[in-house]
Amino acid sequence: MNPTDHRYLVLRRLALLCAVMVLVVTSLSAYMRLSKAGLGCTAWPQCYGQNLRQAQQGTAASSDDQTSIAMARLAHRVAAVAALLLVITMVMVCFANRPVLRTEGAMTLMLLALAIGLAVLGRWSSSARVPAVAMGNLLGGFAMLALSARLAVAGRSLRAVPLRAWVVVAALALLVQVALGGLVSASFSGLSCSSAGDCLAAARGIGWATLNPWREPTLSAVAPFNPLGALPQVLHRGLALALALQLAPLALAVVRAGRPRTGAALLGLIVLQAGVGLAMAASGLPLALALAHNLLAAGLLTVLVLLI
């Protein structure tokens, strides 16, 4: 094995490990965010958004940390530091020796910038009251996962898929969907409406300003807690349907293009994500399904990135 091939091998292994660490970070971040929002609490749904309601009413929010959240926070910090160290090592692998791995090096520098940006953003995450902070964390984590997945196949010649433009559009649409999901979660809109017809009726007359991520949601004391959240709910569900209709034929096209395993994985993730989304709406947002929803979205993005 020549030195360049060896560097690619090291880079791929580091990137794969980094992708695992980033997935751990994003999953733990989702667990902490959703737990603090009230998902999984014993007085459901009255406890949904309780901390924010107390802060808005001038009452001190409970500072009691559940043991599980405290452990998740510690594990999150350890995994985040490990991911940062892996990114720095990958930068060195790309630039410390000749020839410089320019394309891969550019991606590692983007990873480093994202990691530093998320570390800075993390200082405000625990006390933030606007959805923009949670959405920034979510999108930043997903972007790091996508770059790590791409670096995990660096130097390998994969069978080309003659659908690159289609895949890029699908990946961008998925990121928009992730952002909408983050907005629904961070604005406590999960109970704003139930069925599709109910959501459409509730969304009528709601202004587009509701989608402003810098707008602090105003919560009432009784369900649906944030009636204005019906609009982001409608958009999130509508884009989910549009994505499924876009990704299902794409998965079949990938199979025909000579990537059967990738196509099957994409199709399987679509079916699972649709099932989890329907189950969440029908069962009142259980925490386990919400976490699975986040994890499956990460899997979909990873598969799409590997096709670009």
Backbone as CSV, one residue per row, in Angstrom:
resi,resn,N_x,N_y,N_z,CA_x,CA_y,CA_z,C_x,C_y,C_z
1,MET,0.844,-1.194,0.000,0.000,0.000,0.000,0.878,1.242,0.000
2,ASN,0.653,2.142,-0.993,1.463,3.359,-1.030,0.996,4.332,0.051
3,PRO,1.835,5.352,0.385,1.512,6.268,1.486,0.171,6.984,1.314
4,THR,-0.178,7.362,0.081,-1.446,8.072,-0.132,-2.630,7.172,0.164
5,ASP,-2.544,5.923,-0.294,-3.623,4.974,-0.012,-3.757,4.733,1.492
6,HIS,-2.616,4.693,2.173,-2.648,4.491,3.627,-3.322,5.684,4.313
7,ARG,-3.055,6.889,3.845,-3.685,8.084,4.432,-5.195,8.051,4.208
8,TYR,-5.603,7.620,3.017,-7.042,7.509,2.755,-7.682,6.485,3.702
9,LEU,-6.989,5.377,3.927,-7.509,4.349,4.825,-7.670,4.901,6.244
10,VAL,-6.645,5.621,6.725,-6.713,6.228,8.056,-7.843,7.257,8.114
11,LEU,-7.947,8.055,7.058,-8.985,9.086,7.020,-10.379,8.461,7.060
12,ARG,-10.572,7.387,6.303,-11.880,6.722,6.289,-12.241,6.181,7.670
13,ARG,-11.266,5.586,8.341,-11.543,5.032,9.663,-11.856,6.131,10.677
14,LEU,-11.092,7.210,10.618,-11.355,8.334,11.516,-12.726,8.946,11.234
15,ALA,-13.063,9.082,9.955,-14.346,9.684,9.575,-15.510,8.809,10.024
16,LEU,-15.361,7.483,9.893,-16.423,6.583,10.333,-16.641,6.696,11.835
17,LEU,-15.539,6.742,12.579,-15.645,6.898,14.027,-16.255,8.255,14.378
18,CYS,-15.872,9.281,13.618,-16.418,10.616,13.848,-17.927,10.635,13.578
19,ALA,-18.345,9.950,12.520,-19.778,9.882,12.204,-20.554,9.227,13.348
20,VAL,-19.973,8.183,13.925,-20.621,7.521,15.065,-20.729,8.484,16.242
21,MET,-19.633,9.221,16.527,-19.650,10.169,17.634,-20.668,11.286,17.403
22,VAL,-20.736,11.774,16.169,-21.700,12.834,15.851,-23.127,12.323,15.994
23,LEU,-23.355,11.077,15.577,-24.682,10.489,15.728,-25.050,10.364,17.207
24,VAL,-24.080,9.993,18.028,-24.312,9.927,19.475,-24.647,11.318,20.019
25,VAL,-23.886,12.326,19.583,-24.108,13.697,20.049,-25.495,14.186,19.667
26,THR,-25.871,13.997,18.402,-27.181,14.487,17.957,-28.318,13.741,18.650
27,SER,-28.143,12.444,18.888,-29.184,11.668,19.568,-29.337,12.108,21.021
28,LEU,-28.205,12.315,21.703,-28.269,12.768,23.095,-28.821,14.189,23.184
29,SER,-28.457,15.037,22.214,-28.986,16.394,22.182,-30.503,16.378,22.009
30,ALA,-30.982,15.499,21.111,-32.430,15.371,20.910,-33.099,14.875,22.183
31,TYR,-32.483,13.915,22.859,-33.060,13.383,24.100,-33.187,14.485,25.156
32,MET,-32.135,15.282,25.330,-32.177,16.343,26.335,-33.200,17.414,25.965
33,ARG,-33.234,17.796,24.683,-34.165,18.837,24.241,-35.607,18.385,24.408
34,LEU,-35.909,17.169,23.997,-37.285,16.676,24.072,-37.703,16.401,25.512
35,SER,-36.765,15.944,26.323,-37.085,15.700,27.730,-37.390,17.002,28.446
36,LYS,-36.603,18.035,28.185,-36.853,19.331,28.805,-38.159,19.949,28.306
37,ALA,-38.521,19.636,27.063,-39.782,20.145,26.523,-40.972,19.469,27.199
38,GLY,-40.765,18.295,27.767,-41.834,17.624,28.480,-42.195,16.261,27.947
39,LEU,-41.666,15.859,26.796,-41.988,14.536,26.267,-41.492,13.470,27.236
40,GLY,-42.358,12.543,27.538,-41.999,11.481,28.459,-42.262,11.814,29.915
41,CYS,-42.787,13.017,30.217,-43.038,13.382,31.607,-44.303,12.686,32.111
42,THR,-44.414,12.545,33.438,-45.490,11.744,34.022,-46.846,12.443,33.989
43,ALA,-46.876,13.761,33.947,-48.153,14.480,33.933,-48.538,14.892,32.518
44,TRP,-48.214,14.036,31.545,-48.511,14.362,30.155,-50.027,14.441,29.954
45,PRO,-50.523,15.433,29.163,-49.744,16.455,28.449,-49.601,17.784,29.204
46,GLN,-50.085,17.833,30.466,-50.049,19.103,31.194,-48.627,19.631,31.379
47,CYS,-47.663,18.727,31.437,-46.275,19.147,31.668,-45.563,19.574,30.385
48,TYR,-46.251,19.457,29.233,-45.625,19.824,27.955,-45.348,21.328,27.928
49,GLY,-44.068,21.700,27.783,-43.691,23.108,27.746,-43.806,23.816,29.080
50,GLN,-43.847,23.066,30.173,-44.077,23.668,31.487,-42.976,24.643,31.887
51,ASN,-41.724,24.293,31.632,-40.622,25.180,32.021,-40.703,26.527,31.319
52,LEU,-41.041,26.526,30.009,-41.150,27.783,29.290,-42.343,28.595,29.798
53,ARG,-43.466,27.931,30.082,-44.627,28.651,30.604,-44.292,29.318,31.925
54,GLN,-43.573,28.606,32.783,-43.198,29.182,34.077,-42.286,30.392,33.898
55,ALA,-41.334,30.295,32.951,-40.431,31.418,32.698,-41.195,32.615,32.161
56,GLN,-42.171,32.384,31.272,-42.954,33.474,30.703,-43.866,34.126,31.735
57,GLN,-44.257,33.357,32.759,-45.124,33.885,33.810,-44.326,34.504,34.956
58,GLY,-43.000,34.501,34.812,-42.153,35.077,35.847,-41.901,34.149,37.012
59,THR,-42.255,32.878,36.861,-42.018,31.888,37.908,-40.755,31.117,37.581
60,ALA,-39.944,30.903,38.571,-38.693,30.180,38.347,-38.990,28.762,37.905
61,ALA,-38.377,28.383,36.789,-38.546,27.013,36.296,-37.816,26.042,37.213
62,SER,-38.299,24.839,37.247,-37.689,23.821,38.095,-36.248,23.576,37.660
63,SER,-35.352,23.563,38.629,-33.936,23.331,38.323,-33.519,21.893,38.617
64,ASP,-34.494,21.083,38.988,-34.185,19.682,39.304,-33.858,18.921,38.028
65,ASP,-32.679,18.365,38.013,-32.241,17.573,36.861,-32.530,16.109,37.121
66,GLN,-33.231,15.476,36.188,-33.392,14.041,36.295,-32.021,13.391,36.113
67,THR,-31.831,12.277,36.788,-30.548,11.571,36.689,-30.241,11.212,35.247
68,SER,-31.269,10.798,34.506,-31.043,10.402,33.114,-30.573,11.581,32.269
69,ILE,-31.142,12.778,32.502,-30.737,13.956,31.736,-29.319,14.366,32.113
70,ALA,-28.996,14.304,33.410,-27.641,14.653,33.856,-26.611,13.708,33.233
71,MET,-26.929,12.427,33.173,-26.010,11.461,32.563,-25.900,11.691,31.055
72,ALA,-27.040,12.036,30.439,-27.022,12.315,29.005,-26.165,13.546,28.713
73,ARG,-26.246,14.553,29.580,-25.450,15.768,29.370,-23.959,15.454,29.449
74,LEU,-23.567,14.629,30.422,-22.158,14.250,30.567,-21.687,13.452,29.353
75,ALA,-22.487,12.477,28.938,-22.117,11.670,27.768,-22.053,12.530,26.510
76,HIS,-22.946,13.507,26.413,-22.956,14.420,25.270,-21.649,15.202,25.189
77,ARG,-21.179,15.694,26.319,-19.931,16.469,26.330,-18.736,15.593,25.977
78,VAL,-18.708,14.372,26.501,-17.600,13.467,26.196,-17.574,13.142,24.706
79,ALA,-18.753,12.822,24.134,-18.819,12.477,22.713,-18.473,13.679,21.842
80,ALA,-18.893,14.880,22.264,-18.598,16.086,21.488,-17.098,16.379,21.469
81,VAL,-16.447,16.212,22.605,-15.001,16.422,22.669,-14.283,15.378,21.814
82,ALA,-14.741,14.132,21.879,-14.136,13.071,21.072,-14.281,13.373,19.589
83,ALA,-15.463,13.865,19.188,-15.682,14.211,17.779,-14.759,15.345,17.350
84,LEU,-14.591,16.338,18.213,-13.714,17.468,17.889,-12.269,16.991,17.711
85,LEU,-11.799,16.125,18.586,-10.436,15.606,18.475,-10.259,14.796,17.189
86,LEU,-11.279,14.044,16.831,-11.218,13.269,15.588,-11.163,14.196,14.375
87,VAL,-11.930,15.278,14.412,-11.915,16.229,13.303,-10.535,16.874,13.166
88,ILE,-9.952,17.284,14.278,-8.618,17.900,14.243,-7.594,16.909,13.678
89,THR,-7.698,15.642,14.072,-6.793,14.613,13.552,-6.973,14.436,12.046
90,MET,-8.227,14.477,11.570,-8.475,14.347,10.136,-7.904,15.535,9.359
91,VAL,-7.977,16.716,9.929,-7.362,17.884,9.286,-5.868,17.664,9.126
92,MET,-5.240,17.143,10.161,-3.796,16.886,10.104,-3.464,15.816,9.068
93,VAL,-4.281,14.773,8.981,-4.051,13.721,7.992,-4.088,14.294,6.585
94,CYS,-4.989,15.233,6.346,-5.155,15.806,5.002,-4.064,16.809,4.637
95,PHE,-3.564,17.551,5.624,-2.670,18.666,5.309,-1.237,18.501,5.798
96,ALA,-0.969,17.554,6.692,0.366,17.482,7.296,1.406,16.890,6.365
97,ASN,0.978,16.119,5.346,1.929,15.472,4.440,1.591,15.797,2.990
98,ARG,2.572,15.542,2.129,2.372,15.726,0.690,2.050,14.394,0.024
99,PRO,1.205,14.366,-0.983,0.433,15.501,-1.486,-0.743,15.821,-0.576
100,VAL,-1.112,17.095,-0.559,-2.262,17.522,0.244,-3.540,16.948,-0.360
101,LEU,-4.396,16.408,0.487,-5.697,15.892,0.033,-6.676,17.072,0.024
102,ARG,-6.712,17.785,-1.091,-7.412,19.074,-1.122,-8.923,18.947,-0.915
103,THR,-9.560,18.065,-1.670,-11.019,17.939,-1.552,-11.415,17.479,-0.161
104,GLU,-10.750,16.428,0.304,-11.059,15.910,1.635,-10.653,16.925,2.709
105,GLY,-9.531,17.628,2.467,-9.097,18.646,3.419,-10.111,19.763,3.569
106,ALA,-10.723,20.169,2.453,-11.752,21.208,2.518,-12.937,20.745,3.364
107,MET,-13.295,19.467,3.220,-14.414,18.940,4.012,-14.055,18.864,5.495
108,THR,-12.799,18.511,5.804,-12.407,18.453,7.219,-12.386,19.859,7.832
109,LEU,-12.001,20.863,7.061,-12.032,22.229,7.569,-13.466,22.695,7.812
110,MET,-14.390,22.282,6.932,-15.799,22.589,7.152,-16.303,21.900,8.414
111,LEU,-15.872,20.655,8.617,-16.229,19.945,9.839,-15.723,20.676,11.077
112,LEU,-14.483,21.149,11.006,-13.892,21.867,12.136,-14.665,23.153,12.429
113,ALA,-15.023,23.882,11.383,-15.793,25.110,11.563,-17.157,24.813,12.200
114,LEU,-17.801,23.750,11.741,-19.098,23.373,12.307,-18.957,22.966,13.775
115,ALA,-17.914,22.200,14.083,-17.714,21.747,15.458,-17.492,22.926,16.394
116,ILE,-16.683,23.890,15.962,-16.431,25.075,16.791,-17.703,25.902,16.925
117,GLY,-18.436,26.055,15.797,-19.682,26.812,15.839,-20.702,26.193,16.781
118,LEU,-20.816,24.873,16.762,-21.756,24.195,17.652,-21.319,24.299,19.112
119,ALA,-20.012,24.296,19.340,-19.510,24.453,20.708,-19.882,25.830,21.257
120,VAL,-19.748,26.858,20.411,-20.125,28.215,20.824,-21.629,28.299,21.048
121,LEU,-22.398,27.718,20.116,-23.853,27.748,20.231,-24.324,27.000,21.471
122,GLY,-23.584,25.981,21.862,-23.961,25.191,23.026,-23.995,25.983,24.316
123,ARG,-23.290,27.100,24.367,-23.288,27.927,25.570,-24.665,28.509,25.854
124,TRP,-25.470,28.679,24.803,-26.804,29.272,24.974,-27.924,28.241,24.862
125,SER,-27.589,27.006,24.558,-28.617,26.015,24.262,-29.527,25.729,25.450
126,SER,-28.957,25.588,26.634,-29.758,25.161,27.780,-30.774,26.204,28.221
127,SER,-30.459,27.492,28.027,-31.358,28.550,28.494,-32.067,29.277,27.361
128,ALA,-31.880,28.839,26.126,-32.479,29.523,24.978,-33.990,29.358,24.988
129,ARG,-34.690,30.438,24.585,-36.150,30.397,24.545,-36.678,30.631,23.137
130,VAL,-35.791,30.728,22.166,-36.218,30.883,20.772,-35.827,29.615,20.005
131,PRO,-36.655,29.184,19.061,-36.374,27.942,18.328,-35.091,27.980,17.514
132,ALA,-34.592,29.168,17.164,-33.424,29.272,16.290,-32.219,28.529,16.854
133,VAL,-32.047,28.556,18.171,-30.883,27.908,18.779,-30.978,26.383,18.622
134,ALA,-32.137,25.822,18.936,-32.318,24.376,18.774,-32.190,23.966,17.317
135,MET,-32.745,24.783,16.403,-32.652,24.472,14.980,-31.210,24.543,14.496
136,GLY,-30.445,25.512,15.010,-29.031,25.625,14.644,-28.245,24.420,15.099
137,ASN,-28.502,23.962,16.318,-27.842,22.751,16.822,-28.184,21.542,15.976
138,LEU,-29.469,21.426,15.634,-29.933,20.269,14.867,-29.318,20.249,13.472
139,LEU,-29.388,21.375,12.770,-28.854,21.431,11.409,-27.332,21.303,11.394
140,GLY,-26.670,21.903,12.369,-25.218,21.781,12.454,-24.785,20.351,12.683
141,GLY,-25.487,19.641,13.570,-25.170,18.244,13.822,-25.398,17.372,12.602
142,PHE,-26.505,17.626,11.878,-26.784,16.851,10.676,-25.764,17.145,9.582
143,ALA,-25.322,18.390,9.476,-24.300,18.743,8.484,-22.985,18.038,8.799
144,MET,-22.626,17.974,10.092,-21.406,17.260,10.476,-21.515,15.777,10.152
145,LEU,-22.695,15.210,10.385,-22.903,13.797,10.069,-22.753,13.542,8.571
146,ALA,-23.313,14.429,7.751,-23.237,14.274,6.299,-21.786,14.338,5.818
147,LEU,-21.013,15.304,6.330,-19.618,15.433,5.920,-18.789,14.234,6.382
148,SER,-19.054,13.771,7.602,-18.318,12.612,8.122,-18.613,11.367,7.288
149,ALA,-19.880,11.199,6.907,-20.252,10.046,6.085,-19.571,10.109,4.727
150,ARG,-19.484,11.312,4.172,-18.834,11.454,2.864,-17.340,11.157,2.966
151,LEU,-16.719,11.607,4.048,-15.290,11.340,4.237,-15.026,9.860,4.525
152,ALA,-16.025,9.157,5.020,-15.854,7.735,5.325,-15.681,6.884,4.070
153,VAL,-15.951,7.459,2.899,-15.722,6.729,1.633,-14.680,7.454,0.782
154,ALA,-13.875,8.305,1.414,-12.851,9.058,0.681,-11.867,8.124,0.004
155,GLY,-11.538,8.432,-1.243,-10.569,7.646,-1.984,-11.106,6.382,-2.601
156,ARG,-12.357,6.079,-2.370,-12.960,4.875,-2.943,-13.741,5.238,-4.195
157,SER,-13.710,4.358,-5.161,-14.472,4.577,-6.387,-15.798,3.841,-6.274
158,LEU,-16.878,4.605,-6.046,-18.208,4.033,-5.947,-18.872,4.061,-7.314
159,ARG,-19.768,3.125,-7.522,-20.502,3.093,-8.791,-21.303,4.383,-8.943
160,ALA,-21.071,5.091,-10.021,-21.738,6.376,-10.231,-23.237,6.173,-10.421
161,VAL,-24.013,7.082,-9.838,-25.464,7.067,-10.000,-25.842,8.255,-10.877
162,PRO,-26.429,8.019,-12.054,-26.731,9.123,-12.980,-27.962,9.917,-12.552
163,LEU,-28.052,10.216,-11.258,-29.217,10.913,-10.718,-28.767,11.970,-9.715
164,ARG,-27.564,12.486,-9.933,-26.970,13.331,-8.900,-27.818,14.562,-8.590
165,ALA,-28.348,15.215,-9.615,-29.167,16.412,-9.382,-30.393,16.063,-8.547
166,TRP,-31.009,14.930,-8.839,-32.173,14.464,-8.100,-31.806,14.225,-6.635
167,VAL,-30.656,13.599,-6.415,-30.215,13.297,-5.052,-29.923,14.588,-4.284
168,VAL,-29.270,15.551,-4.930,-28.946,16.819,-4.270,-30.226,17.545,-3.863
169,VAL,-31.205,17.599,-4.762,-32.483,18.247,-4.441,-33.159,17.545,-3.272
170,ALA,-33.118,16.210,-3.279,-33.730,15.440,-2.190,-33.025,15.709,-0.862
171,ALA,-31.692,15.790,-0.882,-30.943,16.050,0.348,-31.258,17.441,0.893
172,LEU,-31.354,18.430,0.003,-31.682,19.792,0.443,-33.104,19.853,0.999
173,ALA,-34.031,19.160,0.331,-35.410,19.118,0.827,-35.474,18.448,2.201
174,LEU,-34.649,17.414,2.392,-34.619,16.733,3.687,-34.104,17.664,4.772
175,LEU,-33.103,18.489,4.456,-32.589,19.443,5.436,-33.649,20.481,5.801
176,VAL,-34.432,20.919,4.814,-35.546,21.836,5.102,-36.552,21.149,6.024
177,GLN,-36.815,19.871,5.752,-37.739,19.108,6.588,-37.213,18.962,8.012
178,VAL,-35.910,18.744,8.146,-35.291,18.659,9.468,-35.454,19.988,10.204
179,ALA,-35.237,21.101,9.491,-35.392,22.419,10.108,-36.832,22.629,10.568
180,LEU,-37.799,22.231,9.750,-39.208,22.357,10.136,-39.521,21.483,11.347
181,GLY,-38.958,20.286,11.365,-39.152,19.416,12.520,-38.574,20.036,13.779
182,GLY,-37.403,20.662,13.647,-36.814,21.357,14.789,-37.676,22.517,15.252
183,LEU,-38.291,23.230,14.301,-39.169,24.343,14.649,-40.414,23.846,15.383
184,VAL,-40.996,22.752,14.891,-42.165,22.161,15.558,-41.809,21.756,16.988
185,SER,-40.656,21.116,17.137,-40.230,20.656,18.460,-39.929,21.818,19.396
186,ALA,-39.127,22.778,18.913,-38.673,23.864,19.786,-39.752,24.893,20.075
187,SER,-40.814,24.931,19.253,-41.917,25.862,19.521,-43.086,25.162,20.207
188,PHE,-42.859,23.926,20.665,-43.860,23.169,21.418,-45.170,23.057,20.633
189,SER,-45.029,22.713,19.348,-46.188,22.636,18.458,-46.682,21.209,18.256
190,GLY,-46.143,20.280,19.005,-46.482,18.885,18.791,-47.951,18.563,19.007
191,LEU,-48.619,19.333,19.864,-50.039,19.090,20.152,-50.928,20.180,19.578
192,SER,-50.403,20.960,18.632,-51.185,22.061,18.072,-52.377,21.567,17.273
193,CYS,-52.265,20.376,16.724,-53.358,19.779,15.966,-53.106,18.280,15.894
194,SER,-54.117,17.534,15.459,-53.972,16.076,15.432,-54.042,15.532,14.010
195,SER,-55.242,15.370,13.474,-55.390,14.798,12.133,-55.019,15.813,11.063
196,ALA,-54.863,15.332,9.821,-54.514,16.222,8.707,-55.578,17.295,8.502
197,GLY,-56.855,16.886,8.561,-57.939,17.855,8.401,-57.958,18.869,9.519
198,ASP,-57.730,18.410,10.742,-57.691,19.310,11.894,-56.555,20.316,11.752
199,CYS,-55.388,19.846,11.286,-54.239,20.744,11.115,-54.504,21.794,10.043
200,LEU,-55.087,21.373,8.919,-55.386,22.328,7.850,-56.364,23.383,8.317
201,ALA,-57.387,22.962,9.057,-58.377,23.919,9.563,-57.746,24.872,10.576
202,ALA,-56.897,24.331,11.459,-56.271,25.162,12.491,-55.252,26.130,11.915
203,ALA,-54.649,25.777,10.766,-53.604,26.619,10.180,-54.166,27.801,9.401
204,ARG,-55.453,27.763,9.075,-56.046,28.855,8.302,-55.984,30.151,9.094
205,GLY,-55.514,31.187,8.440,-55.462,32.506,9.069,-54.236,32.763,9.909
206,ILE,-53.382,31.760,10.072,-52.150,31.960,10.845,-51.101,32.606,9.947
207,GLY,-50.496,33.704,10.390,-49.529,34.437,9.575,-48.201,33.712,9.454
208,TRP,-47.469,34.056,8.382,-46.171,33.420,8.139,-45.136,33.805,9.182
209,ALA,-45.405,34.856,9.955,-44.469,35.254,11.013,-44.297,34.148,12.047
210,THR,-45.254,33.225,12.093,-45.158,32.094,13.022,-43.925,31.240,12.736
211,LEU,-43.454,31.277,11.484,-42.298,30.467,11.106,-40.971,31.136,11.441
212,ASN,-41.001,32.331,11.991,-39.775,33.047,12.355,-39.101,32.312,13.524
213,PRO,-37.917,31.737,13.305,-37.281,30.961,14.381,-36.771,31.822,15.530
214,TRP,-36.737,33.142,15.335,-36.297,34.042,16.399,-37.475,34.547,17.229
215,ARG,-38.638,34.038,16.939,-39.854,34.430,17.657,-40.096,33.457,18.806
216,GLU,-40.124,33.965,20.018,-40.352,33.101,21.173,-41.809,32.660,21.208
217,PRO,-42.076,31.347,21.284,-43.466,30.891,21.314,-44.158,31.285,22.617
218,THR,-45.422,31.654,22.512,-46.220,31.988,23.684,-47.143,30.813,23.971
219,LEU,-47.005,30.235,25.148,-47.743,29.026,25.482,-48.870,29.316,26.457
220,SER,-49.989,28.646,26.237,-51.118,28.750,27.156,-51.033,27.629,28.187
221,ALA,-51.923,27.667,29.167,-51.875,26.692,30.253,-52.597,25.395,29.917
222,VAL,-53.369,25.412,28.825,-54.133,24.222,28.455,-53.836,23.849,27.008
223,ALA,-54.089,22.590,26.675,-53.888,22.129,25.296,-54.794,22.918,24.361
224,PRO,-54.299,23.238,23.141,-53.091,22.730,22.477,-51.804,23.489,22.805
225,PHE,-51.793,24.344,23.844,-50.620,25.038,24.358,-50.066,26.084,23.392
226,ASN,-49.832,25.721,22.128,-49.359,26.691,21.129,-50.192,26.527,19.860
227,PRO,-51.390,27.121,19.814,-52.264,26.954,18.642,-51.621,27.437,17.344
228,LEU,-50.739,28.446,17.430,-50.101,28.970,16.223,-49.138,27.952,15.600
229,GLY,-48.790,26.926,16.359,-47.884,25.901,15.840,-48.530,24.994,14.802
230,ALA,-49.833,25.211,14.530,-50.498,24.388,13.513,-49.897,24.616,12.133
231,LEU,-49.433,25.850,11.851,-48.851,26.130,10.536,-47.563,25.352,10.303
232,PRO,-46.561,25.427,11.203,-45.370,24.587,10.981,-45.696,23.096,10.972
233,GLN,-46.730,22.681,11.717,-47.147,21.281,11.676,-47.628,20.891,10.281
234,VAL,-48.478,21.735,9.687,-49.001,21.459,8.347,-47.868,21.383,7.333
235,LEU,-46.936,22.334,7.413,-45.818,22.348,6.466,-44.915,21.127,6.657
236,HIS,-44.686,20.753,7.902,-43.835,19.595,8.193,-44.462,18.313,7.646
237,ARG,-45.760,18.159,7.858,-46.441,16.959,7.379,-46.551,16.969,5.850
238,GLY,-46.817,18.137,5.282,-46.926,18.217,3.830,-45.614,17.912,3.138
239,LEU,-44.513,18.454,3.675,-43.200,18.180,3.077,-42.807,16.724,3.284
240,ALA,-43.236,16.123,4.386,-42.952,14.703,4.613,-43.575,13.855,3.509
241,LEU,-44.818,14.175,3.147,-45.481,13.445,2.064,-44.767,13.679,0.739
242,ALA,-44.398,14.946,0.473,-43.696,15.266,-0.776,-42.353,14.549,-0.849
243,LEU,-41.647,14.473,0.276,-40.351,13.784,0.307,-40.512,12.286,0.056
244,ALA,-41.550,11.700,0.654,-41.772,10.268,0.437,-42.049,9.981,-1.038
245,LEU,-42.830,10.861,-1.675,-43.137,10.683,-3.092,-41.913,10.918,-3.970
246,GLN,-40.966,11.714,-3.472,-39.740,11.968,-4.222,-38.710,10.871,-4.004
247,LEU,-38.598,10.396,-2.758,-37.540,9.445,-2.416,-37.852,8.009,-2.830
248,ALA,-39.124,7.629,-2.819,-39.468,6.249,-3.179,-39.052,5.905,-4.614
249,PRO,-39.418,6.712,-5.627,-38.923,6.403,-6.983,-37.412,6.565,-7.114
250,LEU,-36.824,7.476,-6.320,-35.368,7.626,-6.344,-34.702,6.335,-5.866
251,ALA,-35.249,5.725,-4.818,-34.687,4.482,-4.301,-34.732,3.385,-5.365
252,LEU,-35.838,3.297,-6.081,-35.952,2.294,-7.144,-34.974,2.584,-8.284
253,ALA,-34.788,3.870,-8.594,-33.843,4.244,-9.642,-32.414,3.904,-9.239
254,VAL,-32.104,4.059,-7.954,-30.768,3.712,-7.452,-30.526,2.212,-7.588
255,VAL,-31.540,1.405,-7.308,-31.415,-0.047,-7.474,-31.116,-0.383,-8.924
256,ARG,-31.864,0.239,-9.840,-31.652,-0.034,-11.264,-30.301,0.475,-11.743
257,ALA,-29.741,1.471,-11.060,-28.448,2.028,-11.452,-27.275,1.200,-10.948
258,GLY,-27.548,0.073,-10.290,-26.466,-0.802,-9.855,-26.055,-0.648,-8.416
259,ARG,-26.874,0.027,-7.582,-26.587,0.167,-6.153,-27.763,-0.420,-5.356
260,PRO,-27.990,-1.742,-5.453,-29.187,-2.335,-4.845,-29.244,-2.188,-3.328
261,ARG,-28.111,-2.343,-2.654,-28.133,-2.242,-1.194,-28.467,-0.824,-0.741
262,THR,-27.870,0.154,-1.415,-28.140,1.543,-1.059,-29.599,1.890,-1.331
263,GLY,-30.104,1.443,-2.487,-31.503,1.705,-2.813,-32.446,1.046,-1.825
264,ALA,-32.138,-0.200,-1.438,-32.978,-0.905,-0.472,-32.942,-0.215,0.888
265,ALA,-31.750,0.257,1.291,-31.630,0.973,2.561,-32.458,2.253,2.533
266,LEU,-32.395,2.987,1.413,-33.155,4.222,1.281,-34.655,3.945,1.367
267,LEU,-35.108,2.929,0.652,-36.534,2.589,0.658,-36.983,2.124,2.046
268,GLY,-36.148,1.325,2.709,-36.487,0.863,4.048,-36.594,2.000,5.050
269,LEU,-35.676,2.953,4.959,-35.715,4.108,5.860,-36.950,4.970,5.617
270,ILE,-37.349,5.103,4.360,-38.553,5.876,4.042,-39.780,5.242,4.692
271,VAL,-39.904,3.929,4.549,-41.054,3.214,5.116,-41.055,3.328,6.643
272,LEU,-39.891,3.119,7.256,-39.799,3.212,8.708,-40.126,4.620,9.204
273,GLN,-39.599,5.637,8.516,-39.839,7.014,8.937,-41.316,7.368,8.830
274,ALA,-41.954,6.928,7.742,-43.386,7.190,7.577,-44.183,6.510,8.691
275,GLY,-43.810,5.265,9.010,-44.509,4.547,10.069,-44.345,5.202,11.429
276,VAL,-43.126,5.637,11.725,-42.869,6.296,13.012,-43.621,7.626,13.092
277,GLY,-43.635,8.385,11.990,-44.351,9.661,11.990,-45.838,9.473,12.255
278,LEU,-46.445,8.482,11.605,-47.869,8.206,11.819,-48.128,7.738,13.249
279,ALA,-47.229,6.912,13.757,-47.388,6.412,15.129,-47.263,7.537,16.148
280,MET,-46.351,8.486,15.896,-46.211,9.631,16.800,-47.494,10.447,16.864
281,ALA,-48.075,10.726,15.700,-49.295,11.522,15.654,-50.457,10.808,16.331
282,ALA,-50.485,9.466,16.226,-51.611,8.703,16.764,-51.493,8.431,18.253
283,SER,-50.250,8.433,18.782,-50.058,8.015,20.172,-49.636,9.130,21.117
284,GLY,-49.671,10.392,20.655,-49.388,11.496,21.567,-47.932,11.759,21.847
285,LEU,-47.097,11.656,20.846,-45.677,12.029,20.927,-44.881,11.319,22.022
286,PRO,-44.861,9.993,22.048,-43.989,9.322,23.021,-42.519,9.626,22.737
287,LEU,-41.745,9.757,23.795,-40.345,10.161,23.667,-39.544,9.187,22.811
288,ALA,-39.757,7.885,22.981,-38.981,6.898,22.235,-39.200,7.043,20.732
289,LEU,-40.448,7.277,20.312,-40.731,7.431,18.887,-40.154,8.743,18.354
290,ALA,-40.187,9.792,19.163,-39.607,11.068,18.735,-38.108,10.932,18.507
291,LEU,-37.433,10.186,19.378,-35.997,9.951,19.207,-35.727,9.087,17.972
292,ALA,-36.578,8.081,17.746,-36.421,7.242,16.553,-36.640,8.073,15.289
293,HIS,-37.570,9.002,15.338,-37.851,9.899,14.211,-36.598,10.701,13.845
294,ASN,-35.915,11.205,14.861,-34.683,11.974,14.669,-33.571,11.082,14.095
295,LEU,-33.456,9.876,14.622,-32.407,8.954,14.196,-32.617,8.501,12.744
296,LEU,-33.859,8.242,12.375,-34.152,7.810,11.004,-33.898,8.934,10.004
297,ALA,-34.171,10.173,10.400,-33.864,11.308,9.526,-32.362,11.399,9.279
298,ALA,-31.574,11.155,10.328,-30.114,11.146,10.174,-29.681,10.036,9.227
299,GLY,-30.315,8.884,9.332,-29.995,7.788,8.431,-30.328,8.106,6.991
300,LEU,-31.465,8.734,6.749,-31.851,9.125,5.394,-30.836,10.087,4.788
301,LEU,-30.417,11.085,5.573,-29.449,12.058,5.068,-28.125,11.375,4.747
302,THR,-27.696,10.443,5.606,-26.436,9.739,5.370,-26.469,8.968,4.052
303,VAL,-27.557,8.254,3.812,-27.676,7.477,2.563,-27.658,8.405,1.350
304,LEU,-28.374,9.520,1.427,-28.413,10.445,0.304,-27.037,11.043,0.012
305,VAL,-26.308,11.391,1.067,-24.967,11.968,0.898,-24.031,10.978,0.226
306,LEU,-24.189,9.705,0.544,-23.333,8.685,-0.062,-23.647,8.472,-1.543
307,LEU,-24.772,8.990,-2.005,-25.133,8.863,-3.421,-24.670,10.053,-4.258
308,ILE,-24.270,11.131,-3.602,-23.867,12.344,-4.340,-22.475,12.160,-4.931
